[in-house]
Amino acid sequence: MSQRPRALRVLSLDGGGVKGYTSLLILKRIIRTIANDNEIPEPKPCEIFDLIVGTSTGGLIATMLGRLRMSIDECIAQYEVTGQKVFAGHRGKLVKVGRKMTGASFYDIKVLQDEVRKIVQAKGYEVNERMVAKHAKEGDIHECKV
């Protein structure tokens, strides 16, 4: 009898500013539970999941956790800094209502793009560099796709 293949482990993250931060806190708790139950150091999400996907700011988090191989704590710290810059000035109710009525973004996309570039460069990548194989270490058989 053949052995069943291991199930694909997928992490899906929704976008939406503060919801991204909440997702990270929930994921931190899950990772901590995994580590405690198995009596191991806390693994990075890229070491657990085969695929990490996200929408909007969830996509940013997916990139940080999967491609840039950040730990949950690194990602939370970076998300706090980035969130302050990206969402600053867009918190008032009147601004939100106006943006919903006009279909405009809830944040300045240029600021978000600049912040993503800074994060990518801080992790040792060129802005337009493919991030596929750079993080792979010799003997590392697990590659997390984003």
N, CA, C and O atoms as CSV, one atom per row, in Angstrom:
chain,resi,resn,atom,element,x,y,z
A,1,MET,N,N,0.851,-1.179,0.000
A,1,MET,CA,C,0.000,0.000,0.000
A,1,MET,C,C,0.903,1.252,0.000
A,1,MET,O,O,1.836,1.348,0.798
A,2,SER,N,N,0.618,2.200,-0.896
A,2,SER,CA,C,1.450,3.389,-0.976
A,2,SER,C,C,1.080,4.387,0.119
A,2,SER,O,O,-0.055,4.453,0.590
A,3,GLN,N,N,2.083,5.149,0.493
A,3,GLN,CA,C,1.887,6.135,1.539
A,3,GLN,C,C,1.233,7.386,0.934
A,3,GLN,O,O,1.598,7.820,-0.158
A,4,ARG,N,N,0.256,7.960,1.664
A,4,ARG,CA,C,-0.405,9.180,1.200
A,4,ARG,C,C,0.560,10.347,1.202
A,4,ARG,O,O,1.339,10.495,2.144
A,5,PRO,N,N,0.531,11.186,0.164
A,5,PRO,CA,C,1.421,12.354,0.169
A,5,PRO,C,C,1.002,13.327,1.270
A,5,PRO,O,O,-0.165,13.396,1.654
A,6,ARG,N,N,1.979,14.067,1.760
A,6,ARG,CA,C,1.718,15.070,2.796
A,6,ARG,C,C,0.837,16.179,2.216
A,6,ARG,O,O,1.027,16.600,1.075
A,7,ALA,N,N,-0.101,16.635,2.991
A,7,ALA,CA,C,-1.001,17.707,2.554
A,7,ALA,C,C,-0.219,19.011,2.394
A,7,ALA,O,O,0.748,19.264,3.112
A,8,LEU,N,N,-0.648,19.815,1.458
A,8,LEU,CA,C,-0.056,21.119,1.227
A,8,LEU,C,C,-0.462,22.048,2.374
A,8,LEU,O,O,-1.640,22.123,2.724
A,9,ARG,N,N,0.497,22.743,2.950
A,9,ARG,CA,C,0.219,23.669,4.060
A,9,ARG,C,C,0.195,25.094,3.513
A,9,ARG,O,O,1.218,25.620,3.074
A,10,VAL,N,N,-0.997,25.714,3.548
A,10,VAL,CA,C,-1.207,27.025,2.946
A,10,VAL,C,C,-1.628,28.022,4.024
A,10,VAL,O,O,-2.477,27.723,4.864
A,11,LEU,N,N,-1.027,29.204,3.988
A,11,LEU,CA,C,-1.414,30.304,4.858
A,11,LEU,C,C,-1.960,31.408,3.967
A,11,LEU,O,O,-1.266,31.886,3.070
A,12,SER,N,N,-3.212,31.816,4.213
A,12,SER,CA,C,-3.855,32.861,3.432
A,12,SER,C,C,-4.148,34.051,4.349
A,12,SER,O,O,-4.783,33.897,5.393
A,13,LEU,N,N,-3.685,35.225,3.956
A,13,LEU,CA,C,-3.805,36.427,4.783
A,13,LEU,C,C,-4.641,37.481,4.067
A,13,LEU,O,O,-4.373,37.818,2.914
A,14,ASP,N,N,-5.646,37.994,4.750
A,14,ASP,CA,C,-6.487,39.049,4.207
A,14,ASP,C,C,-5.775,40.384,4.390
A,14,ASP,O,O,-4.924,40.524,5.268
A,15,GLY,N,N,-6.121,41.345,3.574
A,15,GLY,CA,C,-5.546,42.680,3.695
A,15,GLY,C,C,-6.411,43.556,4.574
A,15,GLY,O,O,-7.346,43.084,5.220
A,16,GLY,N,N,-6.091,44.826,4.590
A,16,GLY,CA,C,-6.944,45.767,5.292
A,16,GLY,C,C,-6.328,46.417,6.502
A,16,GLY,O,O,-6.981,46.524,7.540
A,17,GLY,N,N,-5.084,46.857,6.401
A,17,GLY,CA,C,-4.475,47.641,7.471
A,17,GLY,C,C,-4.356,46.910,8.793
A,17,GLY,O,O,-3.519,46.021,8.947
A,18,VAL,N,N,-5.194,47.285,9.745
A,18,VAL,CA,C,-5.097,46.728,11.100
A,18,VAL,C,C,-5.435,45.237,11.123
A,18,VAL,O,O,-4.982,44.518,12.015
A,19,LYS,N,N,-6.224,44.764,10.157
A,19,LYS,CA,C,-6.518,43.324,10.087
A,19,LYS,C,C,-5.241,42.531,9.841
A,19,LYS,O,O,-5.112,41.400,10.310
A,20,GLY,N,N,-4.312,43.108,9.119
A,20,GLY,CA,C,-3.028,42.456,8.885
A,20,GLY,C,C,-2.264,42.294,10.181
A,20,GLY,O,O,-1.649,41.257,10.425
A,21,TYR,N,N,-2.305,43.315,11.005
A,21,TYR,CA,C,-1.629,43.266,12.307
A,21,TYR,C,C,-2.272,42.193,13.185
A,21,TYR,O,O,-1.576,41.439,13.866
A,22,THR,N,N,-3.587,42.132,13.165
A,22,THR,CA,C,-4.309,41.115,13.930
A,22,THR,C,C,-3.960,39.716,13.437
A,22,THR,O,O,-3.775,38.802,14.241
A,23,SER,N,N,-3.871,39.546,12.132
A,23,SER,CA,C,-3.480,38.249,11.563
A,23,SER,C,C,-2.109,37.827,12.067
A,23,SER,O,O,-1.889,36.657,12.380
A,24,LEU,N,N,-1.192,38.776,12.143
A,24,LEU,CA,C,0.152,38.462,12.636
A,24,LEU,C,C,0.131,38.036,14.107
A,24,LEU,O,O,0.847,37.115,14.499
A,25,LEU,N,N,-0.680,38.698,14.904
A,25,LEU,CA,C,-0.772,38.328,16.324
A,25,LEU,C,C,-1.366,36.929,16.497
A,25,LEU,O,O,-0.917,36.156,17.343
A,26,ILE,N,N,-2.370,36.614,15.695
A,26,ILE,CA,C,-2.974,35.267,15.758
A,26,ILE,C,C,-1.955,34.229,15.304
A,26,ILE,O,O,-1.811,33.179,15.930
A,27,LEU,N,N,-1.244,34.524,14.208
A,27,LEU,CA,C,-0.228,33.602,13.709
A,27,LEU,C,C,0.890,33.412,14.736
A,27,LEU,O,O,1.411,32.307,14.889
A,28,LYS,N,N,1.255,34.474,15.431
A,28,LYS,CA,C,2.281,34.388,16.486
A,28,LYS,C,C,1.849,33.380,17.549
A,28,LYS,O,O,2.655,32.572,18.008
A,29,ARG,N,N,0.594,33.430,17.930
A,29,ARG,CA,C,0.073,32.503,18.941
A,29,ARG,C,C,0.109,31.057,18.434
A,29,ARG,O,O,0.458,30.141,19.178
A,30,ILE,N,N,-0.251,30.861,17.169
A,30,ILE,CA,C,-0.226,29.522,16.573
A,30,ILE,C,C,1.203,28.980,16.536
A,30,ILE,O,O,1.447,27.830,16.901
A,31,ILE,N,N,2.143,29.814,16.095
A,31,ILE,CA,C,3.548,29.406,16.007
A,31,ILE,C,C,4.089,29.070,17.406
A,31,ILE,O,O,4.805,28.084,17.581
A,32,ARG,N,N,3.746,29.884,18.376
A,32,ARG,CA,C,4.197,29.642,19.754
A,32,ARG,C,C,3.648,28.317,20.270
A,32,ARG,O,O,4.359,27.565,20.937
A,33,THR,N,N,2.392,28.031,19.964
A,33,THR,CA,C,1.777,26.765,20.384
A,33,THR,C,C,2.477,25.579,19.726
A,33,THR,O,O,2.747,24.573,20.383
A,34,ILE,N,N,2.770,25.694,18.437
A,34,ILE,CA,C,3.492,24.635,17.728
A,34,ILE,C,C,4.843,24.391,18.393
A,34,ILE,O,O,5.224,23.247,18.640
A,35,ALA,N,N,5.562,25.474,18.681
A,35,ALA,CA,C,6.887,25.353,19.294
A,35,ALA,C,C,6.797,24.717,20.683
A,35,ALA,O,O,7.578,23.826,21.015
A,36,ASN,N,N,5.848,25.177,21.483
A,36,ASN,CA,C,5.695,24.638,22.841
A,36,ASN,C,C,5.282,23.172,22.824
A,36,ASN,O,O,5.817,22.370,23.590
A,37,ASP,N,N,4.339,22.815,21.964
A,37,ASP,CA,C,3.857,21.430,21.884
A,37,ASP,C,C,4.954,20.466,21.442
A,37,ASP,O,O,4.972,19.307,21.858
A,38,ASN,N,N,5.861,20.942,20.604
A,38,ASN,CA,C,6.926,20.087,20.083
A,38,ASN,C,C,8.269,20.313,20.774
A,38,ASN,O,O,9.277,19.700,20.422
A,39,GLU,N,N,8.261,21.205,21.764
A,39,GLU,CA,C,9.470,21.543,22.529
A,39,GLU,C,C,10.635,21.904,21.609
A,39,GLU,O,O,11.732,21.356,21.716
A,40,ILE,N,N,10.361,22.848,20.697
A,40,ILE,CA,C,11.358,23.327,19.746
A,40,ILE,C,C,11.352,24.859,19.771
A,40,ILE,O,O,10.395,25.470,20.247
A,41,PRO,N,N,12.429,25.482,19.255
A,41,PRO,CA,C,12.399,26.948,19.109
A,41,PRO,C,C,11.307,27.341,18.117
A,41,PRO,O,O,10.932,26.544,17.257
A,42,GLU,N,N,10.802,28.552,18.234
A,42,GLU,CA,C,9.744,29.001,17.321
A,42,GLU,C,C,10.248,29.004,15.885
A,42,GLU,O,O,11.214,29.698,15.570
A,43,PRO,N,N,9.599,28.232,15.008
A,43,PRO,CA,C,10.004,28.235,13.597
A,43,PRO,C,C,9.482,29.486,12.888
A,43,PRO,O,O,8.533,30.125,13.341
A,44,LYS,N,N,10.114,29.814,11.782
A,44,LYS,CA,C,9.603,30.889,10.934
A,44,LYS,C,C,8.449,30.321,10.120
A,44,LYS,O,O,8.454,29.131,9.805
A,45,PRO,N,N,7.466,31.135,9.774
A,45,PRO,CA,C,6.354,30.649,8.948
A,45,PRO,C,C,6.821,30.013,7.638
A,45,PRO,O,O,6.205,29.057,7.167
A,46,CYS,N,N,7.892,30.525,7.048
A,46,CYS,CA,C,8.392,29.959,5.787
A,46,CYS,C,C,8.928,28.545,5.975
A,46,CYS,O,O,9.109,27.821,4.996
A,47,GLU,N,N,9.182,28.143,7.210
A,47,GLU,CA,C,9.650,26.791,7.504
A,47,GLU,C,C,8.484,25.828,7.747
A,47,GLU,O,O,8.673,24.613,7.791
A,48,ILE,N,N,7.296,26.375,7.903
A,48,ILE,CA,C,6.103,25.569,8.180
A,48,ILE,C,C,5.217,25.450,6.949
A,48,ILE,O,O,4.759,24.360,6.605
A,49,PHE,N,N,4.978,26.582,6.285
A,49,PHE,CA,C,4.013,26.633,5.194
A,49,PHE,C,C,4.681,26.415,3.834
A,49,PHE,O,O,5.805,26.856,3.598
A,50,ASP,N,N,3.967,25.731,2.958
A,50,ASP,CA,C,4.431,25.504,1.592
A,50,ASP,C,C,4.084,26.682,0.694
A,50,ASP,O,O,4.774,26.949,-0.290
A,51,LEU,N,N,3.014,27.380,1.037
A,51,LEU,CA,C,2.519,28.494,0.239
A,51,LEU,C,C,1.924,29.535,1.174
A,51,LEU,O,O,1.097,29.212,2.027
A,52,ILE,N,N,2.348,30.789,1.011
A,52,ILE,CA,C,1.775,31.894,1.779
A,52,ILE,C,C,1.241,32.900,0.772
A,52,ILE,O,O,1.978,33.365,-0.098
A,53,VAL,N,N,-0.039,33.237,0.887
A,53,VAL,CA,C,-0.685,34.163,-0.048
A,53,VAL,C,C,-1.386,35.267,0.727
A,53,VAL,O,O,-1.699,35.111,1.907
A,54,GLY,N,N,-1.630,36.386,0.049
A,54,GLY,CA,C,-2.331,37.466,0.720
A,54,GLY,C,C,-2.887,38.462,-0.269
A,54,GLY,O,O,-2.451,38.550,-1.417
A,55,THR,N,N,-3.866,39.213,0.213
A,55,THR,CA,C,-4.515,40.257,-0.563
A,55,THR,C,C,-4.155,41.603,0.053
A,55,THR,O,O,-4.215,41.761,1.272
A,56,SER,N,N,-3.786,42.564,-0.770
A,56,SER,CA,C,-3.482,43.915,-0.318
A,56,SER,C,C,-2.350,43.871,0.706
A,56,SER,O,O,-1.273,43.356,0.405
A,57,THR,N,N,-2.572,44.402,1.909
A,57,THR,CA,C,-1.497,44.368,2.908
A,57,THR,C,C,-1.193,42.938,3.346
A,57,THR,O,O,-0.107,42.666,3.858
A,58,GLY,N,N,-2.132,42.032,3.152
A,58,GLY,CA,C,-1.866,40.614,3.400
A,58,GLY,C,C,-0.802,40.092,2.438
A,58,GLY,O,O,-0.027,39.202,2.788
A,59,GLY,N,N,-0.766,40.646,1.228
A,59,GLY,CA,C,0.264,40.294,0.262
A,59,GLY,C,C,1.635,40.779,0.705
A,59,GLY,O,O,2.638,40.093,0.508
A,60,LEU,N,N,1.674,41.963,1.306
A,60,LEU,CA,C,2.923,42.478,1.861
A,60,LEU,C,C,3.423,41.562,2.975
A,60,LEU,O,O,4.607,41.232,3.032
A,61,ILE,N,N,2.522,41.161,3.848
A,61,ILE,CA,C,2.888,40.256,4.945
A,61,ILE,C,C,3.353,38.913,4.388
A,61,ILE,O,O,4.339,38.353,4.866
A,62,ALA,N,N,2.654,38.395,3.386
A,62,ALA,CA,C,3.048,37.125,2.762
A,62,ALA,C,C,4.463,37.217,2.200
A,62,ALA,O,O,5.250,36.281,2.339
A,63,THR,N,N,4.784,38.329,1.573
A,63,THR,CA,C,6.123,38.532,1.023
A,63,THR,C,C,7.168,38.581,2.133
A,63,THR,O,O,8.230,37.971,2.015
A,64,MET,N,N,6.869,39.306,3.211
A,64,MET,CA,C,7.825,39.403,4.309
A,64,MET,C,C,8.059,38.043,4.966
A,64,MET,O,O,9.198,37.683,5.264
A,65,LEU,N,N,6.989,37.293,5.190
A,65,LEU,CA,C,7.113,35.998,5.865
A,65,LEU,C,C,7.693,34.918,4.956
A,65,LEU,O,O,8.508,34.106,5.393
A,66,GLY,N,N,7.272,34.908,3.689
A,66,GLY,CA,C,7.663,33.840,2.773
A,66,GLY,C,C,8.939,34.119,2.015
A,66,GLY,O,O,9.922,33.394,2.166
A,67,ARG,N,N,8.940,35.156,1.204
A,67,ARG,CA,C,10.104,35.450,0.363
A,67,ARG,C,C,11.275,36.010,1.152
A,67,ARG,O,O,12.425,35.631,0.927
A,68,LEU,N,N,10.979,36.913,2.078
A,68,LEU,CA,C,12.069,37.541,2.838
A,68,LEU,C,C,12.416,36.742,4.091
A,68,LEU,O,O,13.333,37.097,4.831
A,69,ARG,N,N,11.671,35.656,4.322
A,69,ARG,CA,C,11.943,34.695,5.401
A,69,ARG,C,C,12.040,35.353,6.781
A,69,ARG,O,O,12.892,34.989,7.591
A,70,MET,N,N,11.164,36.318,7.038
A,70,MET,CA,C,11.159,36.987,8.341
A,70,MET,C,C,10.481,36.108,9.386
A,70,MET,O,O,9.598,35.310,9.074
A,71,SER,N,N,10.911,36.273,10.625
A,71,SER,CA,C,10.205,35.640,11.733
A,71,SER,C,C,8.937,36.451,11.986
A,71,SER,O,O,8.785,37.559,11.471
A,72,ILE,N,N,8.043,35.897,12.771
A,72,ILE,CA,C,6.823,36.637,13.121
A,72,ILE,C,C,7.177,37.945,13.829
A,72,ILE,O,O,6.614,38.994,13.517
A,73,ASP,N,N,8.106,37.884,14.777
A,73,ASP,CA,C,8.475,39.093,15.520
A,73,ASP,C,C,9.079,40.160,14.606
A,73,ASP,O,O,8.772,41.343,14.753
A,74,GLU,N,N,9.938,39.751,13.661
A,74,GLU,CA,C,10.507,40.706,12.698
A,74,GLU,C,C,9.400,41.333,11.859
A,74,GLU,O,O,9.395,42.540,11.618
A,75,CYS,N,N,8.468,40.500,11.421
A,75,CYS,CA,C,7.389,40.970,10.565
A,75,CYS,C,C,6.467,41.943,11.317
A,75,CYS,O,O,6.057,42.967,10.769
A,76,ILE,N,N,6.153,41.620,12.549
A,76,ILE,CA,C,5.307,42.512,13.358
A,76,ILE,C,C,5.991,43.862,13.531
A,76,ILE,O,O,5.364,44.906,13.351
A,77,ALA,N,N,7.270,43.845,13.877
A,77,ALA,CA,C,8.007,45.101,14.073
A,77,ALA,C,C,8.034,45.919,12.780
A,77,ALA,O,O,7.817,47.130,12.809
A,78,GLN,N,N,8.296,45.268,11.656
A,78,GLN,CA,C,8.343,45.963,10.373
A,78,GLN,C,C,6.962,46.470,9.974
A,78,GLN,O,O,6.831,47.571,9.439
A,79,TYR,N,N,5.932,45.666,10.234
A,79,TYR,CA,C,4.570,46.059,9.882
A,79,TYR,C,C,4.135,47.288,10.693
A,79,TYR,O,O,3.417,48.147,10.181
A,80,GLU,N,N,4.566,47.368,11.947
A,80,GLU,CA,C,4.235,48.536,12.771
A,80,GLU,C,C,4.853,49.802,12.173
A,80,GLU,O,O,4.188,50.833,12.071
A,81,VAL,N,N,6.120,49.722,11.781
A,81,VAL,CA,C,6.812,50.868,11.189
A,81,VAL,C,C,6.176,51.244,9.857
A,81,VAL,O,O,5.862,52.409,9.613
A,82,THR,N,N,5.991,50.248,9.003
A,82,THR,CA,C,5.425,50.488,7.672
A,82,THR,C,C,3.997,51.004,7.772
A,82,THR,O,O,3.621,51.941,7.066
A,83,GLY,N,N,3.204,50.399,8.642
A,83,GLY,CA,C,1.813,50.818,8.814
A,83,GLY,C,C,1.687,52.269,9.238
A,83,GLY,O,O,0.802,52.984,8.768
A,84,GLN,N,N,2.578,52.709,10.135
A,84,GLN,CA,C,2.546,54.111,10.574
A,84,GLN,C,C,2.770,55.059,9.395
A,84,GLN,O,O,2.126,56.104,9.296
A,85,LYS,N,N,3.676,54.689,8.516
A,85,LYS,CA,C,3.993,55.549,7.377
A,85,LYS,C,C,2.922,55.480,6.294
A,85,LYS,O,O,2.554,56.504,5.718
A,86,VAL,N,N,2.422,54.281,6.016
A,86,VAL,CA,C,1.478,54.093,4.919
A,86,VAL,C,C,0.087,54.615,5.276
A,86,VAL,O,O,-0.557,55.269,4.457
A,87,PHE,N,N,-0.374,54.331,6.484
A,87,PHE,CA,C,-1.741,54.680,6.840
A,87,PHE,C,C,-1.863,56.005,7.580
A,87,PHE,O,O,-2.977,56.406,7.921
A,88,ALA,N,N,-0.768,56.693,7.838
A,88,ALA,CA,C,-0.803,57.985,8.535
A,88,ALA,C,C,-1.612,58.987,7.724
A,88,ALA,O,O,-1.448,59.094,6.509
A,89,GLY,N,N,-2.468,59.706,8.394
A,89,GLY,CA,C,-3.251,60.737,7.731
A,89,GLY,C,C,-4.497,60.221,7.030
A,89,GLY,O,O,-5.231,61.006,6.430
A,90,HIS,N,N,-4.750,58.929,7.091
A,90,HIS,CA,C,-5.910,58.364,6.399
A,90,HIS,C,C,-6.861,57.682,7.379
A,90,HIS,O,O,-7.548,56.725,7.022
A,91,ARG,N,N,-6.899,58.177,8.617
A,91,ARG,CA,C,-7.677,57.489,9.632
A,91,ARG,C,C,-9.021,58.143,9.929
A,91,ARG,O,O,-9.902,57.495,10.494
A,92,GLY,N,N,-9.197,59.394,9.568
A,92,GLY,CA,C,-10.431,60.088,9.895
A,92,GLY,C,C,-11.641,59.507,9.182
A,92,GLY,O,O,-11.542,59.024,8.054
A,93,LYS,N,N,-12.792,59.563,9.860
A,93,LYS,CA,C,-14.015,59.004,9.280
A,93,LYS,C,C,-14.404,59.706,7.991
A,93,LYS,O,O,-14.828,59.057,7.035
A,94,LEU,N,N,-14.267,61.005,7.955
A,94,LEU,CA,C,-14.632,61.763,6.759
A,94,LEU,C,C,-13.743,61.355,5.574
A,94,LEU,O,O,-14.231,61.211,4.453
A,95,VAL,N,N,-12.462,61.175,5.821
A,95,VAL,CA,C,-11.541,60.750,4.766
A,95,VAL,C,C,-11.944,59.371,4.255
A,95,VAL,O,O,-11.959,59.138,3.046
A,96,LYS,N,N,-12.270,58.456,5.166
A,96,LYS,CA,C,-12.660,57.092,4.781
A,96,LYS,C,C,-13.940,57.105,3.950
A,96,LYS,O,O,-14.021,56.417,2.932
A,97,VAL,N,N,-14.943,57.881,4.373
A,97,VAL,CA,C,-16.201,57.961,3.636
A,97,VAL,C,C,-15.956,58.541,2.248
A,97,VAL,O,O,-16.486,58.040,1.256
A,98,GLY,N,N,-15.153,59.594,2.181
A,98,GLY,CA,C,-14.839,60.219,0.893
A,98,GLY,C,C,-14.125,59.261,-0.046
A,98,GLY,O,O,-14.406,59.228,-1.244
A,99,ARG,N,N,-13.221,58.499,0.490
A,99,ARG,CA,C,-12.469,57.541,-0.328
A,99,ARG,C,C,-13.374,56.401,-0.790
A,99,ARG,O,O,-13.243,55.933,-1.920
A,100,LYS,N,N,-14.290,55.950,0.065
A,100,LYS,CA,C,-15.217,54.887,-0.335
A,100,LYS,C,C,-16.120,55.377,-1.460
A,100,LYS,O,O,-16.360,54.652,-2.425
A,101,MET,N,N,-16.622,56.604,-1.341
A,101,MET,CA,C,-17.545,57.137,-2.341
A,101,MET,C,C,-16.864,57.328,-3.690
A,101,MET,O,O,-17.496,57.150,-4.731
A,102,THR,N,N,-15.595,57.685,-3.684
A,102,THR,CA,C,-14.898,57.943,-4.943
A,102,THR,C,C,-14.168,56.710,-5.464
A,102,THR,O,O,-13.653,56.716,-6.582
A,103,GLY,N,N,-14.124,55.656,-4.656
A,103,GLY,CA,C,-13.422,54.441,-5.064
A,103,GLY,C,C,-11.915,54.563,-4.917
A,103,GLY,O,O,-11.172,53.728,-5.432
A,104,ALA,N,N,-11.454,55.599,-4.217
A,104,ALA,CA,C,-10.017,55.813,-4.042
A,104,ALA,C,C,-9.452,54.841,-3.002
A,104,ALA,O,O,-10.180,54.288,-2.177
A,105,SER,N,N,-8.156,54.656,-3.070
A,105,SER,CA,C,-7.459,53.783,-2.136
A,105,SER,C,C,-7.495,54.390,-0.736
A,105,SER,O,O,-7.588,55.607,-0.574
A,106,PHE,N,N,-7.418,53.514,0.280
A,106,PHE,CA,C,-7.412,53.987,1.665
A,106,PHE,C,C,-6.022,54.453,2.090
A,106,PHE,O,O,-5.849,54.935,3.209
A,107,TYR,N,N,-5.036,54.314,1.215
A,107,TYR,CA,C,-3.685,54.751,1.526
A,107,TYR,C,C,-3.010,55.193,0.236
A,107,TYR,O,O,-3.480,54.893,-0.861
A,108,ASP,N,N,-1.911,55.906,0.383
A,108,ASP,CA,C,-1.150,56.399,-0.765
A,108,ASP,C,C,-0.285,55.259,-1.291
A,108,ASP,O,O,0.649,54.826,-0.616
A,109,ILE,N,N,-0.586,54.777,-2.477
A,109,ILE,CA,C,0.106,53.625,-3.046
A,109,ILE,C,C,1.594,53.912,-3.239
A,109,ILE,O,O,2.406,52.993,-3.128
A,110,LYS,N,N,1.976,55.156,-3.524
A,110,LYS,CA,C,3.389,55.494,-3.699
A,110,LYS,C,C,4.149,55.306,-2.386
A,110,LYS,O,O,5.274,54.806,-2.386
A,111,VAL,N,N,3.551,55.698,-1.292
A,111,VAL,CA,C,4.193,55.513,0.017
A,111,VAL,C,C,4.375,54.023,0.297
A,111,VAL,O,O,5.431,53.601,0.769
A,112,LEU,N,N,3.344,53.225,0.007
A,112,LEU,CA,C,3.441,51.780,0.202
A,112,LEU,C,C,4.548,51.189,-0.666
A,112,LEU,O,O,5.344,50.380,-0.186
A,113,GLN,N,N,4.608,51.582,-1.934
A,113,GLN,CA,C,5.648,51.082,-2.832
A,113,GLN,C,C,7.045,51.438,-2.318
A,113,GLN,O,O,7.950,50.604,-2.343
A,114,ASP,N,N,7.214,52.665,-1.859
A,114,ASP,CA,C,8.515,53.094,-1.325
A,114,ASP,C,C,8.895,52.277,-0.091
A,114,ASP,O,O,10.052,51.890,0.070
A,115,GLU,N,N,7.931,52.021,0.767
A,115,GLU,CA,C,8.199,51.247,1.977
A,115,GLU,C,C,8.551,49.798,1.646
A,115,GLU,O,O,9.435,49.215,2.274
A,116,VAL,N,N,7.869,49.218,0.667
A,116,VAL,CA,C,8.186,47.843,0.249
A,116,VAL,C,C,9.603,47.793,-0.310
A,116,VAL,O,O,10.352,46.861,-0.017
A,117,ARG,N,N,9.976,48.782,-1.109
A,117,ARG,CA,C,11.344,48.830,-1.646
A,117,ARG,C,C,12.373,48.870,-0.515
A,117,ARG,O,O,13.395,48.186,-0.576
A,118,LYS,N,N,12.101,49.668,0.508
A,118,LYS,CA,C,13.027,49.774,1.643
A,118,LYS,C,C,13.164,48.435,2.370
A,118,LYS,O,O,14.269,48.043,2.746
A,119,ILE,N,N,12.056,47.740,2.566
A,119,ILE,CA,C,12.078,46.446,3.246
A,119,ILE,C,C,12.894,45.446,2.431
A,119,ILE,O,O,13.729,44.728,2.982
A,120,VAL,N,N,12.655,45.400,1.125
A,120,VAL,CA,C,13.357,44.466,0.235
A,120,VAL,C,C,14.858,44.758,0.253
A,120,VAL,O,O,15.666,43.835,0.352
A,121,GLN,N,N,15.232,46.021,0.159
A,121,GLN,CA,C,16.648,46.394,0.170
A,121,GLN,C,C,17.295,46.084,1.518
A,121,GLN,O,O,18.442,45.642,1.566
A,122,ALA,N,N,16.573,46.311,2.604
A,122,ALA,CA,C,17.116,46.027,3.938
A,122,ALA,C,C,17.405,44.541,4.127
A,122,ALA,O,O,18.252,44.171,4.940
A,123,LYS,N,N,16.705,43.689,3.379
A,123,LYS,CA,C,16.932,42.244,3.451
A,123,LYS,C,C,17.988,41.776,2.451
A,123,LYS,O,O,18.199,40.574,2.292
A,124,GLY,N,N,18.658,42.723,1.771
A,124,GLY,CA,C,19.775,42.376,0.903
A,124,GLY,C,C,19.436,42.123,-0.553
A,124,GLY,O,O,20.264,41.592,-1.294
A,125,TYR,N,N,18.241,42.489,-0.977
A,125,TYR,CA,C,17.851,42.309,-2.376
A,125,TYR,C,C,17.899,43.651,-3.094
A,125,TYR,O,O,17.720,44.707,-2.485
A,126,GLU,N,N,18.142,43.590,-4.396
A,126,GLU,CA,C,17.964,44.764,-5.237
A,126,GLU,C,C,16.464,44.876,-5.492
A,126,GLU,O,O,15.759,43.867,-5.480
A,127,VAL,N,N,15.973,46.082,-5.722
A,127,VAL,CA,C,14.542,46.310,-5.863
A,127,VAL,C,C,13.916,45.457,-6.966
A,127,VAL,O,O,12.824,44.922,-6.773
A,128,ASN,N,N,14.567,45.320,-8.099
A,128,ASN,CA,C,13.995,44.569,-9.216
A,128,ASN,C,C,14.538,43.150,-9.332
A,128,ASN,O,O,14.303,42.480,-10.337
A,129,GLU,N,N,15.252,42.692,-8.331
A,129,GLU,CA,C,15.839,41.355,-8.356
A,129,GLU,C,C,14.786,40.300,-8.083
A,129,GLU,O,O,13.895,40.502,-7.257
A,130,ARG,N,N,14.886,39.155,-8.788
A,130,ARG,CA,C,14.000,38.028,-8.508
A,130,ARG,C,C,14.402,37.454,-7.152
A,130,ARG,O,O,15.590,37.294,-6.875
A,131,MET,N,N,13.442,37.152,-6.326
A,131,MET,CA,C,13.727,36.674,-4.978
A,131,MET,C,C,13.535,35.175,-4.844
A,131,MET,O,O,13.372,34.681,-3.728
A,132,VAL,N,N,13.550,34.454,-5.916
A,132,VAL,CA,C,13.198,33.037,-5.878
A,132,VAL,C,C,14.226,32.178,-5.172
A,132,VAL,O,O,13.871,31.463,-4.235
A,133,ALA,N,N,15.487,32.215,-5.582
A,133,ALA,CA,C,16.452,31.237,-5.070
A,133,ALA,C,C,17.453,31.812,-4.084
A,133,ALA,O,O,18.205,31.047,-3.481
A,134,LYS,N,N,17.497,33.088,-3.897
A,134,LYS,CA,C,18.529,33.697,-3.071
A,134,LYS,C,C,18.513,33.183,-1.637
A,134,LYS,O,O,19.571,33.017,-1.030
A,135,HIS,N,N,17.346,32.932,-1.096
A,135,HIS,CA,C,17.246,32.535,0.309
A,135,HIS,C,C,17.535,31.057,0.540
A,135,HIS,O,O,17.741,30.641,1.680
A,136,ALA,N,N,17.555,30.260,-0.520
A,136,ALA,CA,C,17.752,28.821,-0.360
A,136,ALA,C,C,19.168,28.533,0.133
A,136,ALA,O,O,20.142,29.058,-0.407
A,137,LYS,N,N,19.268,27.705,1.151
A,137,LYS,CA,C,20.561,27.306,1.691
A,137,LYS,C,C,20.857,25.900,1.214
A,137,LYS,O,O,19.948,25.130,0.905
A,138,GLU,N,N,22.120,25.577,1.157
A,138,GLU,CA,C,22.466,24.225,0.742
A,138,GLU,C,C,21.862,23.228,1.716
A,138,GLU,O,O,21.990,23.373,2.932
A,139,GLY,N,N,21.213,22.232,1.180
A,139,GLY,CA,C,20.575,21.220,2.015
A,139,GLY,C,C,19.174,21.608,2.474
A,139,GLY,O,O,18.485,20.804,3.101
A,140,ASP,N,N,18.745,22.837,2.167
A,140,ASP,CA,C,17.409,23.301,2.551
A,140,ASP,C,C,16.401,22.727,1.551
A,140,ASP,O,O,16.354,23.151,0.397
A,141,ILE,N,N,15.608,21.772,1.997
A,141,ILE,CA,C,14.684,21.115,1.078
A,141,ILE,C,C,13.302,21.767,1.067
A,141,ILE,O,O,12.479,21.452,0.208
A,142,HIS,N,N,13.043,22.660,1.998
A,142,HIS,CA,C,11.715,23.277,2.058
A,142,HIS,C,C,11.771,24.683,1.458
A,142,HIS,O,O,12.485,25.557,1.950
A,143,GLU,N,N,11.014,24.876,0.402
A,143,GLU,CA,C,10.905,26.202,-0.175
A,143,GLU,C,C,9.469,26.656,-0.057
A,143,GLU,O,O,8.546,25.975,-0.505
A,144,CYS,N,N,9.294,27.810,0.549
A,144,CYS,CA,C,7.972,28.389,0.706
A,144,CYS,C,C,7.693,29.263,-0.505
A,144,CYS,O,O,8.489,30.145,-0.827
A,145,LYS,N,N,6.589,29.033,-1.173
A,145,LYS,CA,C,6.204,29.837,-2.318
A,145,LYS,C,C,5.262,30.948,-1.843
A,145,LYS,O,O,4.530,30.790,-0.866
A,146,VAL,N,N,5.302,32.063,-2.553
A,146,VAL,CA,C,4.472,33.219,-2.200
A,146,VAL,C,C,3.689,33.618,-3.417
A,146,VAL,O,O,2.914,34.573,-3.366
